[in-house]
Amino acid sequence: MLFIAIDDLHDWVGCFGGNPQVKTPNLDRFAAEGGMVMMNAHAPATVCCPSRSALLTGVHAHKTGVYGNRNNLKNAPKAKSLVTLPEYFSQHGYHALSMGKIFHRHPLRGDQGSKKSEAGQWAFDEYHKTFGGIGPASKKRPVNGLPNLPDEKPSYHYHAFDWGPTALTDETEMMDYKTASWAAEQLKTRDFQGKPFFMAIGISKPHLTWYVPQKYFEMYPLDEIVLPKTLATDLNDILDGNGRRVYSPTASWLRAEKYGRHNEAVQAYLATITFVDDCIGVLLDGLAQSKYGDNTIVMLWGDHGWFLSEKQRYGKTQLWQESCRVPLMVKVPGMTPQSKQCNGVVNLIDMYPTLVELCGLPENPVLDGRSFAPLLRNPDREWNHPTLTN
């Protein structure tokens, strides 16, 4: 079982059709070779920690209390008895190993000023820290030179909404590329103690900041960028009980609007996605070249959507489709057809029971999700079950 998480990726992938300009040859090839494209998949939450906590426990946030990025699943009293997905596979004979972001990362208690953190190490038989990467070529911050708005106070989001070329032009020096290469090498050289494996690999981009080698920016010339369609009055009809507008544009969107930088932001996100696609290519090639290529289920997912100026915002959260809908691709050797899209409504919280069924493990009765294994066997069947995003 190869379980691949991609942070902050939405449907700007060729086979999902979210942006016709995007270049994702490896993900498109994966779809063509049996990675079924789940076109109507949704996140259990629209921010990293609650989404990942829900899909890894199979239980929604309203039961665990993990609603935000500051809520550590490990310390959530209502989640103490839950067995996470990798733990469940380990308990049933699998060797569970991981590198990269799978669980949301939290500073260790009493150690807020250090780099020590808790990232779900406890859930795996074998956990590896990521390798170091490279930063941007420029030492100034923000690298993109996007000024603050008048009277805007500096914040994490101000500094994080940044992009630019890295100091080195070689993508192999990037952290995510090293993670993908490590995973590919494990697949090609190990027998995992003679057990079936559950390998969870986390790719950290296209999460901000968008620092990638210059060649990826050059793939998307600025004068050819097509911006997402937006409506200037889009927020005017969302009112509270007193007739006041509920939502306002985000500061990042206002900065890009004021200084004419939308094209650059979209270019940077596209460039980062293509870098991620190269990393996925390394990982999938490693699987194909290994003895596990024909008997390994691959489940590839993004943890939530992302706004690229739609609704006058950049980022995540909120319950609009841009943030709720996610990319999800599943390959089951001998089951999923090639070049196939499925329109059945599913949720990332459904991945846990689906994998349990596909691998023939005993049912975990506490799960909120619903197995969509029947859709993988027959993607055209009727499947009108409702889904929930907290």
PEURJO-V576942 format. One record per residue. SS is DSSP state (hx for helix, st for strand, lp for the rest). OMEGA is omega in whole degrees, 0 to 359 (* if undefined). D_FIRST is the distance of its C-alpha to the first C-alpha in whole Angstrom. Layout:
SS/OMEGA/D_FIRST
SS/OMEGA/D_FIRST
//
This chain:
lp/177/0
st/189/4
st/190/6
st/178/10
st/176/13
st/190/16
lp/174/20
lp/176/22
lp/172/21
lp/193/23
lp/174/24
lp/177/25
lp/186/23
hx/185/24
hx/175/23
hx/174/23
lp/184/27
lp/178/28
lp/184/30
lp/180/31
lp/190/32
lp/179/28
lp/181/27
lp/185/23
hx/183/23
hx/175/19
hx/178/18
hx/177/20
hx/177/19
hx/177/16
hx/181/17
hx/183/20
lp/174/17
lp/175/15
lp/186/14
st/182/16
st/179/18
st/190/18
lp/186/22
lp/180/23
st/184/20
st/179/22
lp/174/21
lp/175/22
lp/187/24
lp/173/26
lp/196/25
hx/189/22
hx/180/23
hx/178/23
hx/181/21
hx/179/18
hx/180/19
hx/184/20
hx/181/16
hx/174/15
hx/185/17
lp/185/17
lp/184/21
lp/183/23
hx/182/26
hx/175/29
hx/182/28
hx/185/26
lp/180/29
lp/185/27
lp/185/28
lp/183/29
lp/179/27
lp/180/30
lp/180/28
lp/180/26
hx/183/23
hx/183/24
hx/182/28
lp/184/28
hx/183/30
hx/181/28
hx/187/25
lp/185/25
lp/184/24
lp/177/21
lp/183/18
lp/183/15
hx/179/12
hx/177/10
hx/181/13
hx/178/13
hx/178/10
hx/179/12
hx/182/15
lp/167/13
lp/180/12
lp/171/9
st/184/10
st/179/9
st/188/11
st/165/12
st/180/14
lp/186/16
lp/172/17
lp/169/15
lp/175/17
lp/184/21
lp/179/23
st/172/26
st/177/29
lp/181/30
lp/179/32
lp/184/36
lp/188/35
lp/184/35
lp/183/36
lp/179/34
lp/179/31
lp/183/29
st/177/26
st/185/24
lp/179/20
lp/179/18
hx/184/18
hx/186/19
hx/186/16
lp/172/14
lp/184/15
st/182/15
st/181/16
st/174/18
lp/178/20
lp/176/20
lp/178/23
lp/179/26
lp/180/27
lp/180/30
lp/183/32
st/180/35
lp/183/38
lp/177/40
lp/180/41
lp/177/42
lp/356/41
lp/180/40
lp/183/39
lp/177/40
lp/182/43
lp/186/43
lp/169/46
lp/169/46
lp/175/47
lp/179/51
lp/178/51
lp/179/47
lp/177/46
lp/181/43
lp/176/40
hx/184/36
hx/176/36
hx/182/39
hx/183/37
hx/181/34
lp/189/35
lp/180/35
st/178/34
st/181/35
st/179/35
st/182/33
lp/178/35
lp/181/34
lp/185/33
lp/181/30
hx/181/27
hx/178/25
hx/180/27
lp/183/25
hx/183/23
hx/178/20
hx/178/20
hx/177/20
hx/179/17
hx/180/15
hx/177/17
hx/181/16
hx/179/12
hx/180/13
hx/177/16
hx/182/13
hx/185/11
hx/189/14
hx/188/16
lp/174/14
lp/175/13
hx/176/12
hx/179/15
hx/181/14
lp/165/11
lp/184/8
st/168/6
st/183/5
st/179/6
st/183/8
st/182/11
st/174/14
st/190/17
lp/177/20
lp/15/22
lp/171/24
lp/173/25
lp/4/28
lp/182/30
st/175/30
st/178/31
st/180/29
lp/185/31
hx/184/34
hx/180/33
hx/174/31
hx/183/34
hx/177/36
lp/183/33
lp/181/35
lp/184/38
hx/183/40
hx/178/42
hx/182/40
lp/174/38
lp/183/38
lp/174/38
lp/178/36
lp/180/39
lp/181/40
lp/185/43
lp/182/45
lp/190/46
lp/184/43
lp/188/43
lp/184/47
lp/177/46
lp/190/44
st/174/46
lp/184/47
lp/179/49
lp/178/52
lp/179/51
lp/182/50
st/185/47
lp/187/44
lp/176/42
lp/176/43
lp/177/41
lp/179/39
hx/180/41
hx/178/39
hx/180/40
hx/177/43
hx/180/43
hx/179/42
hx/184/44
hx/186/47
lp/174/46
lp/186/45
lp/180/42
hx/181/39
hx/181/39
hx/180/38
hx/179/35
hx/177/34
hx/182/34
hx/178/32
hx/177/29
hx/180/29
hx/182/29
hx/177/26
hx/180/24
hx/172/25
hx/178/24
hx/179/21
hx/176/20
hx/178/21
hx/178/18
hx/177/16
hx/178/17
hx/182/17
hx/181/13
hx/175/13
hx/177/15
hx/177/14
hx/182/11
hx/181/13
lp/182/16
lp/177/13
lp/182/13
lp/188/9
lp/186/11
lp/181/11
lp/181/9
lp/173/5
lp/176/5
st/176/6
st/185/8
st/189/11
st/169/14
st/190/17
lp/175/18
lp/180/22
lp/183/24
lp/177/27
st/176/31
st/179/32
lp/173/36
hx/183/36
hx/178/37
hx/179/39
lp/167/36
st/178/34
st/184/31
lp/185/29
lp/186/30
lp/188/32
lp/171/31
lp/185/32
hx/181/29
hx/181/29
hx/182/27
hx/185/26
st/185/24
st/170/21
lp/177/19
st/179/15
st/183/14
st/174/11
st/174/10
lp/182/10
lp/179/11
lp/182/14
lp/185/15
lp/181/15
lp/178/18
lp/174/19
lp/184/21
lp/171/21
st/177/21
st/183/21
lp/178/24
lp/181/23
lp/178/23
st/181/20
st/178/19
lp/178/16
lp/178/17
hx/182/16
hx/181/12
hx/181/12
hx/178/14
hx/180/12
hx/177/9
hx/179/11
hx/183/13
hx/183/10
lp/175/9
lp/179/13
lp/177/13
lp/180/16
lp/173/17
lp/191/18
lp/185/21
lp/188/22
lp/175/20
lp/185/22
lp/181/19
lp/179/19
lp/174/16
lp/175/16
hx/177/15
hx/178/18
hx/179/19
hx/177/16
hx/181/18
lp/187/21
lp/181/21
lp/181/25
lp/178/25
lp/184/27
lp/187/25
lp/180/27
lp/178/26
lp/177/27
lp/185/25
lp/170/26
lp/181/26
lp/*/28
//
